[in-house]
Amino acid sequence: MNIKWNTKAVLYSIIALILVIGGFLVVPKFLGEKGEPVEFTLVERDEIPEKILDVMQKYVDEERALACKIQDKIYVIATRGERKDYGVEIEKIEMVKDEDKVTMKVYSVYKKPENSHPYIVVETNLKELPDRVELISRVEEE
């Protein structure tokens, strides 16, 4: 039995297959949000600025992330809300640019209270406040 190959059809099929596989590998990288990491340092409890402490009573019962500017320094605060059986820690902070808006994404993790606190304050290396702050939280697996 002699099989005749259509060379053009085989060549076009191979090119199409390469393009489809390449599309599955490359396109998701362009579609996904790419955030710039933000460097931050934990602010010790006795070094938290008074202005932040004054406002914390209002937000400590809400699960949220806040950003504020005090004397040219940008601080980020994450609170645990009503999850009294957990404390909160910040894993990472990213800045995502979407058209003309800048969103700060604060990734937090809820841990057992002996390992963390009801709220946490960090100082960032940013110069400007973002347009929006978004909290993305998860509970630590035991």
N, C-alpha and C positions, 0 to 999 in steps of 0.2 A: 504494500500500500504506500503510495507516494503522496505526501501532503505538500500542497503548494501554499507558501506563505505570501501574504500581501505585505510587502515590506513597509509601505507607507502606513498601513493600518496598524501594524505592530509598533512602529516608531511613534505614531500619534498616541497610541494607548499607553506606552511607557511614559511619554511626556505628561499626559493627563494624570496618570497615577502619581508621578512625582509632584505635580502641582497640587493635587488633592492632599497628599500626605504633608507636604510643606505648608499648606494652608492651615491644617489642623495644628501644626506645631508653632507657626509664627503668628497667626491672627489673634489667638487669645492673649498674647503678650501685649499687643497694641490695644485691645479692648479693655483689659483690666486696668484698674486704677493703680497708678504708680505714685506712692507717697514718698516724700523726702523725710528721712528720720530726723528727729529733733533730739539733741543732747539735753539731758537734765540731771540735776543733782537733788537729792532728798534734803529738805529743810528740816532740821531738828526741831522738836516741839518748842523748846525755849527760844528759838531764833525766828519763829513765824512772826511776820509783821503784824502789828496791832490792828491795822485796817482789815486784814484777813480774819483775824480772830473775832472782831466785832461783827462781821457778816456771817460767820460760820453758824451761829445759832439759828439763823433763818434757813440755811440749806442743809444742815446736818441730817435731817429726817428725809431728805430727798435723794434718790439715786441719780446722780448727775456729775458732770465734769464742768468746771468753770475755769476761765482764764482771766487774769487781771494784770494791769500794769501799775507798778508802784516804784517810783523813783528810777525810771528807765530800765527796770527789770520786769520780765514777764514771768508770772507765777501761774501754775496750773494746780487746781484743787480737784480731787476726786472724792466723792462721798459714797458711803455704802447704802444709804437710805434706811429703810425699815428692816433690813436684813440683820437683825440683832445677833444672830448666831454666827455671823461672819464679820471679818474686817476686810479692808480694801488695800490693795497695793497697785501701783502703776507698772505695767510691763514695758510698754513703749508708747511713744508719741510720734505721729506722722502728720505732715502737712500735705494736703492734696489740693491741687489747683484744678478747678473746674470752671472753664470759661473765664469769667472775670471775678469769681469768688474763690476765697481760700478757706478750706475747712481743716480744722485741727481734729484729728482722730486720736482719742485717748483710749488705749487698750488697758483695761484693768482686770485684775483677778481677785476673786473673793476667796479669802483663806479663813481658817479657824481663828477665833479672836486672840488666842495666845501668840499667833504668828504675825498679826497685823493690827490695824487701828480703824476706828470708825470713819476717819477721813485722813487724807494724806496731801501734803503740800510739797511741790517740787519747783525748783527754779530752773528756767530754761535758758538757752542761749539765743532766743529770738529777740528781734528788735521791734517788731510790730505785732499787734494783736490780730488774730484771724477774724474773718467775717462770721464764722460759725464754729462751735465746738460740739463734737459728737462723742458720746461715751459708748464704747463697745466693751462689754464685760462678759466674763465667764467665771464659773465656779471651779475652784481647784479640785482635781480628783484626789481622792484619798489613797 
